[in-house]
Amino acid sequence: MTRDRVGTAADMSLSLTFIGNATVLLSWGSFTVLTDPSFLHAGQRVHLGYGLFTARLLDPAMQVEDLPPLDAVVLSHLHGDHWDRVAQRSLDRALPVITTPHASRRLQGLAGFRRAVGVDTWERHTLVKGQELLTVTALPGRHGPALVARLLPPVMGSLLEFGDTTGAVAQRVYLTGDTLMYDRIHEIARRWPDVDLAVVHLGGTTLPGGIVVTMDGRQGADLLDVVRPRRAVPVHVDDYAVMRSPLSDFTDEMSRRGLSGMVRVVGRGETATL
């Protein structure tokens, strides 16, 4: 699975801007990619399904009109805190949206995002700009315990490989999506032992009955202990009322394991070069 890191792509850096929740801008070369667009303001509510709602607690760092020109959106799943009504109303419907087959069907049919592409687990979708190339591979994820996950929208992790048309890879980015730590994460680590950056969805999102559907601090550390990226940026921690595991749970656990040097906390509205 691992492609060579040689050629002209090797010298370019990656930048990440944290907007809020799981929404980040990733820029490499001429590519700019937006993840899991969520632009509601504090106090507004999103529907999680089955009559459940949650309120946003913090404002995003920017709005859709503040975004630079985008080449694609990578959407982990179709939930109200990852694709909200502002994104649906305001994003360009000609944008490629790389997502699960479930989400792509709904975005094409109901929202008019005609270039929404559904990618099955381990399959790839490629974008080319001149001599630069971005390959997005859909990775496994499980949004809660097995029985609960079947009731929620299917979720995917994503591997973004930024490089050039020679096949060289400059940056390899793993977006975990809303997953728990589970056995299939080990397969990701076996296939890609040299991930540069992991963007880790945390928060310990907890539904009524105490059902946890995203990683808390300990599970996030478990995942990174397996995948071992060069850097890890925690997101999806404190934006919504259902998130019960604060950032300190994660940073304390990473420190306890001697892995704190891996972590780069990016503040809301901050751009980091990684």
Secondary structure, DSSP 8 states (H G I E B T S, - for coil): ------SGGGG--EEEEEEETTEEEEEETTEEEEES-----TT-EEEEETTEEEEB-S--SS-GGG----SEEE-S---TTTS-HHHHHHS-TTS-EEE-HHHHHHHHHTS--TTEEE--TT-EEEEEETTEEEEEEEE---SSSHHHHTTS----EEEEEEEETTS-EEEEEEE--S----THHHHHHHH-S--SEEEEE-S-BEETTTEE-S--HHHHHHHHHHH--SEEEEESSSSBTTB-S-HHHHHHHHHHTT-GGGB----TT-EEE-
